[in-house]
Amino acid sequence: MYRVYECDSSKKKDVEKILEADPYATDSFARIGYKVKDGLVLGEDKAKSYIYMSAPDDFIKKADEKLKDVAKPAPAEVEKRVIEKIQKEEESVAEGVASIGNMFD
């Protein structure tokens, strides 16, 4: 399941503290993986930051609880756009790495 949260840019440091806490725990954000992007970079609201993650449903429920005081799930249309942009970015990176690898074949 994919989830995108949004927060005011002024709360970005608070969000990052939660995301970076206890990185070795079995249910840590570090183990699941996430991306934090400024709205301006994504072509969204420049006053907001967005947190993207792909995780099982049970982890998303825990994330909802842990982040509730600093971030909320993004509206569906924003979430869809952010997911598409980040996945496109990841595909571009993967293609770039593959083409570098092909240079040495």
C-alpha positions as CSV (number, residue, x, y, z in Angstrom):
1,M,0.0,0.0,0.0
2,Y,1.2,3.5,-0.8
3,R,0.6,6.5,1.5
4,V,1.4,10.1,1.2
5,Y,1.2,12.4,4.2
6,E,1.4,16.2,4.1
7,C,2.6,18.6,6.7
8,D,3.3,22.3,6.9
9,S,6.9,22.9,6.0
10,S,7.4,24.5,9.5
11,K,6.7,21.0,11.0
12,K,9.2,19.2,8.7
13,K,11.8,18.9,11.4
14,D,9.3,17.4,13.8
15,V,8.2,14.8,11.1
16,E,11.9,13.9,10.5
17,K,12.5,13.3,14.2
18,I,9.6,10.8,14.2
19,L,10.7,9.2,11.0
20,E,14.4,8.8,12.1
21,A,13.6,7.6,15.6
22,D,14.8,4.1,16.6
23,P,16.0,3.1,13.0
24,Y,16.9,-0.5,14.1
25,A,13.4,-1.4,15.5
26,T,11.6,-4.0,13.5
27,D,8.8,-1.6,12.7
28,S,10.8,1.5,12.1
29,F,10.3,3.9,9.3
30,A,13.9,3.4,8.3
31,R,13.3,-0.3,7.6
32,I,10.2,0.4,5.5
33,G,11.7,3.3,3.6
34,Y,10.2,6.7,2.9
35,K,10.9,9.9,1.0
36,V,10.3,13.4,2.2
37,K,9.9,16.0,-0.5
38,D,9.2,19.7,-0.5
39,G,6.0,20.7,-2.2
40,L,7.8,23.1,-4.5
41,V,10.0,20.2,-5.8
42,L,6.9,18.2,-6.6
43,G,4.9,21.0,-8.2
44,E,2.5,20.9,-5.3
45,D,1.8,23.4,-2.4
46,K,5.1,25.1,-1.7
47,A,4.1,25.6,1.9
48,K,3.9,21.9,2.5
49,S,6.2,18.9,2.7
50,Y,5.1,15.4,1.6
51,I,6.1,12.1,3.1
52,Y,5.8,9.1,0.7
53,M,6.0,5.4,1.8
54,S,5.1,2.0,0.5
55,A,4.3,-0.3,3.3
56,P,1.9,-3.1,4.4
57,D,-1.5,-2.0,5.7
58,D,-0.6,-2.7,9.4
59,F,2.4,-0.5,9.2
60,I,0.4,2.3,7.6
61,K,-2.0,2.2,10.5
62,K,0.9,2.6,12.9
63,A,2.3,5.4,10.8
64,D,-1.0,7.2,10.9
65,E,-0.9,7.1,14.6
66,K,2.7,8.1,15.0
67,L,2.4,11.0,12.6
68,K,-1.1,12.3,13.6
69,D,0.2,15.3,15.5
70,V,2.5,16.6,12.8
71,A,1.2,15.2,9.4
72,K,-2.0,13.9,7.9
73,P,-2.8,11.8,4.9
74,A,-2.8,13.9,1.8
75,P,-6.1,14.4,-0.1
76,A,-6.6,11.6,-2.6
77,E,-5.9,13.7,-5.7
78,V,-2.7,15.1,-4.2
79,E,-1.6,11.6,-3.1
80,K,-2.1,10.2,-6.6
81,R,0.0,12.9,-8.2
82,V,2.8,12.6,-5.6
83,I,2.9,8.8,-6.0
84,E,3.1,9.1,-9.8
85,K,5.9,11.7,-9.6
86,I,8.0,9.8,-7.1
87,Q,7.5,6.5,-9.0
88,K,8.5,8.1,-12.3
89,E,11.6,9.6,-10.5
90,E,12.5,6.1,-9.2
91,E,12.1,4.6,-12.7
92,S,14.3,7.3,-14.2
93,V,17.0,6.5,-11.6
94,A,16.8,2.8,-12.3
95,E,17.1,3.4,-16.0
96,G,20.1,5.6,-15.5
97,V,21.8,3.0,-13.4
98,A,21.1,0.3,-16.0
99,S,22.5,2.4,-18.8
100,I,25.7,3.0,-16.8
101,G,26.0,-0.7,-16.3
102,N,25.6,-1.3,-20.0
103,M,28.5,1.0,-20.7
104,F,30.8,-1.6,-19.2
105,D,29.4,-4.6,-21.0
